[in-house]
Amino acid sequence: MFEHPYVSQQIADSERQQIERAAEQRRFLREHADQIVPRRAGLVGRMLGRLTSRRPADRADAAPTRRRAAATAPGEPVAAR
């Protein structure tokens, strides 16, 4: 079996158009760089920012506090088996 030349030509034309659009978009962004406004961080960006902004000492201090609070908090009695 062989591939018809028309299909190959259509694929090549489509890829060429994508490359041209990408080049045009890059040119436009270079020319209008002063108009670009950064958008706010999304959910993942905010979570990563919070995780990376903490110092390791802060995280080490926070973990035992939670454990101590859970150990001293009154809990439900264990049911007899």
C-alpha positions as CSV (number, residue, x, y, z in Angstrom):
1,M,0.0,0.0,0.0
2,F,1.1,3.5,-0.6
3,E,0.1,7.0,0.6
4,H,-1.6,9.1,-2.0
5,P,0.4,12.3,-2.8
6,Y,-2.6,14.5,-2.1
7,V,-2.7,13.4,1.6
8,S,1.0,14.1,2.0
9,Q,0.5,17.6,0.4
10,Q,-2.4,18.4,2.7
11,I,-0.4,17.4,5.8
12,A,2.6,19.4,4.6
13,D,0.4,22.5,4.0
14,S,-1.2,22.2,7.4
15,E,2.2,21.9,9.1
16,R,3.5,24.9,7.2
17,Q,0.4,27.0,8.2
18,Q,0.9,26.1,11.8
19,I,4.6,27.2,11.6
20,E,3.6,30.4,10.0
21,R,0.9,31.2,12.6
22,A,3.4,30.4,15.4
23,A,6.0,32.7,13.8
24,E,3.4,35.5,13.4
25,Q,2.4,35.1,17.0
26,R,6.0,35.3,18.2
27,R,6.5,38.4,16.1
28,F,3.4,40.1,17.5
29,L,4.4,39.3,21.1
30,R,7.8,40.8,20.5
31,E,6.4,44.0,19.0
32,H,3.8,44.4,21.8
33,A,5.8,43.2,24.8
34,D,5.0,46.4,26.7
35,Q,1.2,45.6,26.5
36,I,1.5,42.2,28.1
37,V,0.0,42.0,31.6
38,P,0.9,38.9,33.6
39,R,-2.2,37.1,34.9
40,R,-2.7,36.0,38.5
41,A,-1.4,32.7,39.6
42,G,-3.9,29.9,39.4
43,L,-4.7,27.3,42.0
44,V,-1.6,25.1,41.4
45,G,0.7,28.2,41.3
46,R,-0.7,29.5,44.6
47,M,-0.2,26.1,46.3
48,L,3.3,25.7,45.0
49,G,4.1,29.3,46.1
50,R,2.9,28.5,49.6
51,L,4.8,25.3,49.8
52,T,8.1,26.8,48.5
53,S,7.8,30.1,50.4
54,R,7.9,28.5,53.8
55,R,11.3,28.0,55.5
56,P,12.2,24.4,56.5
57,A,12.4,25.5,60.2
58,D,8.8,26.7,60.1
59,R,7.5,23.4,58.7
60,A,9.5,21.4,61.3
61,D,8.0,23.5,64.1
62,A,4.5,23.2,62.8
63,A,4.4,19.4,62.5
64,P,5.0,18.6,66.3
65,T,2.4,21.2,67.3
66,R,-0.3,19.4,65.3
67,R,0.8,16.0,66.7
68,R,0.7,17.3,70.3
69,A,-2.7,18.9,69.8
70,A,-4.1,15.7,68.4
71,A,-2.6,13.6,71.3
72,T,-4.0,15.8,74.0
73,A,-7.4,16.3,72.5
74,P,-10.2,14.2,74.0
75,G,-11.4,11.5,71.6
76,E,-14.3,9.2,71.5
77,P,-14.0,6.1,73.7
78,V,-13.0,2.9,71.9
79,A,-15.9,0.5,71.6
80,A,-15.5,-2.9,73.2
81,R,-15.1,-5.7,70.7
